[in-house]
């Protein structure tokens, strides 16, 4: 794209663009092979979307499975992935992933001290499909002590408050499962975690952020620490402007830094690991289903498709641009990004409805499937983007809802007064609630009557809520007969708008 400069401002063997897990891992692996590498990050904070994520990776046949009493095989994993990709991904690529994923986990642990562990009870998203498994394949980062980062801690992108207890206290995947599903010993675990956080006196004087890092914080923290140990430089506020090509090969990048342009040579490779295009409204409208809005994303507002567009300028092929790893999100005032609903939809006593007041999806389904259902139903003219999650006073008291904690911890009286009928909606009757949120009252009443009947029997005859392990992973095991399916019957009634986010 740019002419070959007579003078390069700096030279490296490998240049990684983006400081999420992919960019940092590629730079580390290059350095471990004796190559010089660097990571470029356009924002003042490192970690990207990885830092606010769950940090989980899906690794069939990982080394923890047998130790935990599980079983897996290359053949099962290949069968499962071929079924899910439906012939759209070449089989050699799938096989390469399956063979190298477990080797990557071993390499990161052995060479860089970046450790993952299997989450034994977290099922595949489609465990009932051929080759699917009821657990073990998902892995999460092992906890990391933020003190090891030194001053770099202040430059790490903080966690999403929705992934932490009280918006402050870190919890790993296993702890979250126990707490949200109120598993055995959940209350004592809660007290222990809160006590550990508040008695960490020396760290509290430095930061309200938790020193014990989990999920995406542990992943990006441990990777950055490994970069420190291997002397891999990280340039913040250094955004990709364009790629430099010579005779059909990328040989460098143009970087915008401190208001100027720098030309960096890449002797071996440029790795584009700089995220998607969630915050680029123009690209959303070009590639994604409509309607779409950058305000709906749960990711940090930093992903504008820079790497995609740089590749496009050189004629790079694009595919699957219409697909997102999407989920319903809710709006929290003054937050940098919306809150993603992973847990709440699975609990008993709620239903998701369109503008007609009708259910159109299994609320507890894997989050990408809920987003797909929103767009499919909206395309029929039913007004599902956005849609509404409706719940009653019992649900409000017992369970969280993205923008607030359970009422037993955070009652309505503790919420900002100007949130009522703007951020969340409340009414003493379903008819009044329907009028407030603009859905058909008769349709809503009929849907509630139907789900109440299903709840009594424990069987969702329309959408099968609670039928699979992934539905029940986050649920209320004490609610019978179906831990995901409960009546919506106790006033006041509530509603929160669900947007189509990522």
N, C-alpha and C positions, 0 to 999 in steps of 0.2 A: 504494500500500500504506500509506504514511504520510501523515498530514495535511500540507497545505502549511504550512511553517513561516512565521511572521511575520518571523523573522530567519534569514537564511542565514549560516553560518559563513564561507563563501567562495563565489565565483562564477567559473565558467569557461565558455568557449564549448563546449569538448569535454572530457569526462572519460573517460579510458581506464582500464579496470579490468583489471589484470594487466600485468606488466612483461616478458612474453615478446616475441617478435619482432612479433606482431600488435599488441599494445598500444602498444609504443614507436613502431612505424611509423605507426599511426593518429594518435598525438599529434604526431609530427613533421610529417606531411602537413597537419594542421590548422594548426599553427604557421606553416608555409610559406605558407598562404593568408591569413595575417594574423589568425588566430583565437588566442585564449588557450586553452591546453590543459594538462593535467596527467596523469600516470600514477600510479595507486594500486597498491601491492603489499602484500599482507597479511603476507608473511614479512620477515625482516630482510635478505634477499638479493634482488637483482634478477636477472632473466634467466629465471626459471621453467624449464619443461621445455626451452625453446629452448636454454638455456645448456648443458645436458648432452647435447643431440642432435647429430646430424651437421650440422645447419644447412643441409641441402640443400633446394633448391626445384626443382620440375619445370616448366620453361618451354619449351614447344615454340616453334619459330621464333625462338629467341633470336639476338641479333646475333653471337654467337661461331660459330655453326654453319657458315656459309659460309667464315669465315676458317680453320676447321679442316678444310675439305675435305668437310664433310657436306652433307646436304640435308634440307629439311623443308618442309612446306606446311600452311596452315590446314586444307585438306581432309583431309590425312593425319591430323592431330591430332584433328580432329573425328570422323573415322571410328573412330579408336582409342578415344576417350573414350565415344562412343555405344555401342560394343561392350561396354566395361567396365561402364558404368552401366546397361545393359540396360533403358533406358526409365524408370528410376526417378528420373532427374534431368531437369528440363525443358531442352530444347535451348538456349533463349535464355540460360540460366544457364551452360551449358558454353561457348557462344560468347563470352559476356562474359569468362569466365576466359581463354580463349585469346587474345582481343584485348588484354586489359588486363595480362596477366602480363608480357609483354615490355616494355610501357610502364612498369610498376612498376619493373622492373630498371633501365631507363634513368633513371627519375626518382630512384631512390635513389642512383645513382652521381653524377648531375649535381648534384643539390641538396644531398645530405647526405654525399657521400664514402663511401657504403656500397656496396662493389663485390662483384659475383659473377662467376664465370667458369665456362664450360662444362667438364664432365668428359667428354672425348670418348669414352672407352672404356666408360663406365658405361651399360649398356643399359636400355631400358624393362623393366619387370618382366615384360612379356609381348611380347617383341620379335617373335614369330612371328605375332601377330594382325594382321589388316589395319590398316594405318596405324602399326604399331609400328616403332621404330627401334633400331638396334644401338648407339646412343650419342648424345651431344651434348645431349639435352634436359635432363638433370640438371645443375644448377649448384650450385657450392659457394661459400661466402664466401671472399674473398681475405684473406690473413693480416692480422692487426691487432696493433700494438704496444701492449701493456697499459700502458706508461708514460704513454700519452696520457690514461688515465683518472684519473690522479692518485690521490687518496684513495678515489675510488669503486671502485678495483680491489678494495679490501678488502670491498666490499659486493656483489661479483658472485658469483653462484652458481658454484662451481668445476665443472670438467668431470668427467664420469664417468671414473674411472680406467681403465675398460675401453676407452676411446677414445684412450689415450695409451700410448706406449712406456714400459715399466717403471712404469706408473701415474703418470708425471710429464711425459714429453717429448711435446709436441704434434706431431701429424702431420696433414697434410691428406688428402683423399680419394685423390689420386693417389699420394702417398707410402705410404699404407696399402695400396693395391693392390699396389705394387711389393714392399713388405716382406712382406706376408702370402702373396703368390703367389711370392715369391722370384724376381722378375723380374730382368732384366739390371741388374747393378750394385747389387743389394739390400744386400749386405754393406757396401759403401763408403758407401751412403746411410745405413745404420744408424750406422756410425762417425761420419759427418759430423754427424748429428743429435745423437748423444750428446755429441760434442765441443763443439758449439755451446752446448748446454744447460749443461754443466759449466764452460765457460770464461766464462760470462756472470756474472763475479764480483760486480759491483756489485748485480745483481738477486738473486743467490743469497743475499746478505746480508739481503735484504728478505723473500724468499719462496721456498719450494720449488716453487711453481707457475710454469709456464713463462711468460715474458714474450711469447714469440711465440705468439699466439693463432690457433687454426684452428677449423674446424667451428663448432659452436654458440657457442663462446667468442668467436670472431672476429665472428660475427653480432651477438651481444648486446653485445659490447664496442664495436663500431663504431657501433651504434645509440645506445648510451648516450652515447658521445662526441659524436655529432651532437646529442643532446638538450642536452648541456652547451653546445655552441656556439650553439644556438638558444634558450637560456634556458628550456627546458621543464622544469618542476619534477617531481621524483620523490619521492613520499612512501612510505617504507618502513614496515612494521608498521602498515599502514592497510588493514584488511580491509573488503570490501563486506558491509554488513549487509542492506540492502534498497534497492529502487528507490522513488523518489517519483513518483507519477503525478498528473497534473492533466488532467481532461477527456479521458481516453484517450491522453494523451501523457506519456512519461517526461520529467520536468523536473529530476531531481536524484537524488542518492544519499545514503543514510545510511551513514556510515563509522565503524567502531570503531577508535579511535586513542588510545593511552595510557590505556586503560581507560574512555574516555568515548565519547560519540556525537557526531559532527559531521554537519551537514547541508550538503552542497555542491550548489549550483545548477548545472545544465548548460543554458546558453542555447540550444545547438544540438543536442547529442547526447551520449549515453552509449554508449561502445563496450565491450561485454562481451568481453574477450579474456583470460579468466581460467581457461582450461584445462578439462579434463574432470573425471571423478569417480573416477579410479583408486583414490584412497585413502578413498573413502566406501563402506564395506562394505554399508550398507543399499541404496544406489543400485545397486551391483554386483549384489546379489541381486534387485533389482527389474527390472533391464534386461538383464543379460548372461546368456549360457548358464551352466549349472551343471555342475560346481562352480566357484566363483570365490572368490578370496581377495585382499584388498588387499595382503597381504604379497608377492604374486607380481609386483607391478609393478616395472618398471625405471625408472619416472619418480620424481622427487623426491616425498616424501610430503606434498605440499602441495595436491594437487588434490582438492577435495571437492565439486565441482559447484556452487559458490557462485553463479556467474552463471546456470547452468541453473535452479537453484531460484528465484532472484530473478525470472527471466523467467516461470517457471511460475506464480508467485504472481500475475502480471498476466494469465494466460491465454495465454501464448505457446505456439505450436504446437511440438511436438517431433517429430523424425523420425530414423531410423537409430540409435536409442539402443542397439540390440542389436549394433551393429558397433563394432569397435575396430581401431586400427592396431597389431595385436598381434604378438607374437613369443614364442617360447620364452625363458624366463629361468632363470638358475641362482642358487642361494643362496650368497652369500659372507658368512661370519660377520662381524658388526659393521659391515657396510656399511649405509648409509642406504636403499639400494634394491638390488634384485637386478640381476644383470648380464645384458644381452641378448645372445643368441647370433646374431650376424650372419654371421660368417666361418667358424666352426669346423665347422658342419654340412656345408659344401661340400667339405671336404677328403677325400681318399681314406683308407679304413681305418676308417670308423665306420658305424654304423647306429642308427636310432631304432626302439625297440620298445615295444609295449604290455605289459600284465600277462601276456598269453599268450605273450610272447616273439616276437611277430610284427611285422614291418615293416608300416606302414600309410600311408607318405608318402614322397615324394621328399625326402630330407633337405636337399638343396640348393635347394629351391624358395624363391620369395620368401617372406619371413618371415610375412606375413599368411596365406598359404596353408597354411603348416605349422600355425599355430594353428587355422585352420578344420578341417584334417584331424584334429587332436587331438580336437576336440569332436565331430566327426562319427563318429569311430571309438569314442569313449567312449560316445556315445549308443547304440551297438550292444552295449554291455555288455563291451567289451574292455579296459577299464581303461587309458585313454590320457591321462587328466588326473589326476595327472601321468603322464609317460612317462619313458623312460630312453634316454640316448645311450650306446652301448657302443662301445669302441675298444680297440685292442691296444697293445703296448709300442712298436711302430714309430710309430704315431700319436702316442702320448704323448711320444716323443722329438722328433718333428719339428714338431708343430703345437701351437698354444695351445688351451685349453679353457675360456675364460671366467674361471674361478676361478684358473687358473695359466697360466704361460708354458710354452713347449715344454720338455720334460725336459732338452734340451741346454743350456738356460739356467737352468731352475729344476727340478732333479730332485726326486723325492719326499722325499729326505733334507732338503731345504730348506723343506718345507712343515710347518706346525704338526702335531705328532704327533696331536693330538686331532681332526684333520680326517678321518683314515683311518676308513672305514666309517661316517662321519657326513656329511661334505661330499662326499667322493668315495669310491668303493668299488674295491677291488683284490683279485684272486684269481688263483691259479696255473692255474685251470681255469674254463671257462665254466659248468660245473655248479655249482661253488662260488660263482661270482659271481652266478648266477641265484638261488641260495638266499639270498644276502645281501640282494639287492634285491627279493626276493619276486616274481620272474617265473617262468613255466613253463620249466623247464630244457630239456625236449624241444623246445619251441617256439623257444627261443633258439638251440639247436644247429642246428635245421633252417634258421632264418633266416640264421645265419652261413654254413652250408654253401652256401646258395643265393647269397648275395651274393659269396662267394668265387668261385663259378663265373661269376657275372656279371662280376666284376672281371677275370678271366682273359680273357674275350671282349671286355671294354670296353663291354658293353651291359647296361643294367639293364632287363631284359624286363618287370619288374613295375611300376616307377614312373618309369623314364626319367631317373634321376639322371645329370646331365652332358649332357643332350640339347640344352639351350638356352644362349644367351649369358649369361643371368642366373645360371644354375647355375654356369657356368665362370668368372664374373668373379672370384670368390674361389675358387681351386683351386690345385692343384700342377701347373704346366705341364710339369714334368719327369717326372711320373708317366704312364706309358703303359699301355694305349692310351686310357684315359679319365681325365682329370685329376681327376675327382671320385670315381672308383670304385676302391677298393682292397680287398685282402683283410684280414680280421680273423683273424690266425692265430698271432701271436707272443705268448707269455705273458711277463709277467702281463697279464691282461685288466682293463679299467677300466670303470666306469659312473658317470655323473653324472645326477642327477634333473633333468628339465625340467618347469618349471611353465608354466602358461598366463598369460603376462604381457602387458604393453603397453609 
